[in-house]
Each structure stands twice: as structure tokens, then as C-alpha cells.
Amino acid sequence: MEAFVYEFSEEDYIPENVSVSALPQGQFTCNDKEEPLSLFHTVFQPLVYSMVFLLGLTGNGLLLTILLQHRTHLRITEIYLLHLALADLLLLLTFPFAVAQVLTGWLFGDFLCKLLGLLNRMNMLCGSLLLACIGFDRYLAIVHAVSSLHSRRPWIVHLTCAILWLFCLTVTMPNMVFLSVVQNNESARLVCYFNNHGIHAYNWIIASRFLTHLLCFVLPLVVMGYCYAAVVLTLYQSQQSLEKQGAIRLAMVITLVFCLCWLPYNITLFVDTLVRLGIVTHKSCQASYALEQGLMVTESIGFTHCCLNPILYAFIGVRFRKDLLRLLAKWGCGTFCAPVLRAGGLNRVYVSEAATTTTSSQYI
């Protein structure tokens, strides 16, 4: 995704804010926005993002609270989950500002435009790479249980996460250079977009899209696919049990959900990039509207992954579910919430908490 406000505006959307001569030949501009597209911008997308924000904030907030209660005794995967929950929360906190821009224009100044744009991109990238790290950790713990003991020490995991955060910050830092607030000529609203340095900002948009494809989707998917495939094969070849069968199913679900959430957006974004580069041209304004609407729909689908992460990686595990019940009981919600949580089956399997040897029956 380009940034938290870029695929997310209505008639005040500025495609690139560069001169006409800088655009690839063969492109054209559709000046009149169709009413359904305008309604989609102002009604559907803010509604979806608000729901993702509330659900994701609740799930990741609970996960972070539970993990912090055991911060001195966190297991290896739980350290990654702590960083993942933090990245998802920081990403979600940018959503209200994006919704506000759609409804009222950008009212938060140039500094927040730069800062929130950076936070959105950085945490989106970091979240995807942390998912790959979790998959690789499960690969080491189950496939190479003995030889990986040294490399899976807590201080090494903390150092790995710190390096990952620094890498993501470095990769996304150019957003602060090119982001700025300007007034849209048609709507007279202020918008936060890549307005600085003209054609250089346009070039960064294209470059960042390819970085998004590579680092946020292709690399995590390849790592998760390979690692979880090796985990499944290892568990399948070992003595079968209900726990291991559940771990195999969950490994497949984790990879499948990530792919289903982000594959449509990456395909649509890649097509849009080809259009912007002039490699593919629109046949009509209707095609242009359909592509823009497709970006919004698929991006919304992708961001639902922030809500699914706590469910897939934590709350279906016995330990987390018990801790959640204790936390809710402490907050006075135990009587109402406990039957709901137990309805999903307390003894489900959690591959991220698998034991470090394949001969153990503890896959929860």
C-alpha cells in the first residue's frame, strides 16, 4: 500500500501530483467521478476501516496485555507475537486519521502527515516480516529441534526484532521526505500525499510499490510456505496424534489466510502500477473507476489480517485462552465471555507454541 491515506480518498484524490508531461504517454484523466465510486469512498471504505480498527484494536490490545503480564517469562514465539501485536496496533492507530481525511480533508498538519505516513508503511512492512519470522522460528523449533537451541535464545530473538524494526524504518523513511499537505484545487480540501519534489516523489511511489510486493508479500509468503511445509512434513512423518493433526491444519490455515488476504491487493496494485507506467492502458473511464474501486476493496480485505492475527497466532492456544479468561474475569466479564470463548473449543492446537522436539505431544 502506498500509505495510509493514498488509496483512501474521494474526489480530492491526487493521482500523483506531478506535471502532465511527467506522466507516461497513453494515460488520460477522467475528470468526472461516478456517483457510486464517490459513495464507495465516503461510505463503504470508512465503515470497513472503522470496523477493522475496532476489532483489531480489541484483539491486539488484549494479546499485548496478556503478553506483557508474562514479559519476564516469554517463550520464543511469544516474543515475536509481542512485536507483531505492537506493529499491528501502531498500524491500526493510523486508520482514524485516514478516515478523517476522507470525510473532512487533512486537518492535522504537515508533521503528522509525515509521521503517520511513516508509521503506516513501517508497521505494515514490519508486521509482514514478523509473520515470516514466526514461521521460521516454528521451522527451527520442530524441524531442527536440537541444532537450533542456541540460535533460539531470548536475547537473540530480541536482537533480531530490533534489527527488523530498524530495517523497516530505513526502508520507509523516504515517505517523510515526499509527504506533505496541499490544498486540492477541485474540492478545496487539504490532502496528505506525495506532494514534495515532483517527479522524484512519483518515482518513489513506483519504487515503494515494488518494495511492497517483494517485502510485504512475496518474501513472507515464500518463507512461510517453505517453513510450514517442512513443519507439516516433519509432523506427518512422526507419530500421529490429534495435537499434531491440529498443528498441521493450523500451519496450512496460517499460510492460506495470509495469501487470501493480501494476494488480491498485490495483484490489483501491480496492475495499477503497470497502468501508471504506461505498460497497460485504460480502454475507458469505467475501467479506471473499476481499478480504483478494486484497489480500495482489496486493500480493505488485506487489512482485515490485522484482526485475524491475534486469533490465528494466539487466542486458539490453550495458554492464551486461559490467560484471556482470567483477564476478562478480572475486568468483570468472565460470566458473559467465558461460555463464548469455550464454545470454540478450549483444547485447540496452536502450532506457534509447539514444543522444541517433534516427539513431544505438547503442540499447544
Secondary structure, DSSP 8 states (H G I E B T S, - for coil): ---TTTTS-STT--S--S-GGGS-TT-----S--HHHHHIIIIIHHHHHHHHHHHHHHHHHHHHHHHHHTGGG--HHHHHHHHHHHHHHHHHTTHHHHHHHHHH---SHHHHHHHHHHHHHHHHHHHHHHHHHHHHHHHHHHHSTTTTTTTT-HHHHHHHHHHHHHHHHHHHTHHHHHEEEEE-TTT--EEEEE-TTTHHHHHHHHHHHHHIIIIIIIHHHHHHHHHHHHHHHHHHHS---HHHHHHHHHHHHHHHHHHHHHHHHHHHHHHHHHHHTTSS--SSHHHHHHHHHHHHHHHHHHHTHHHHHHIIIIITSHHHHHHHHHHHHHTT-HHHHHHHHHHT-TT---GGG--SSTT-S---
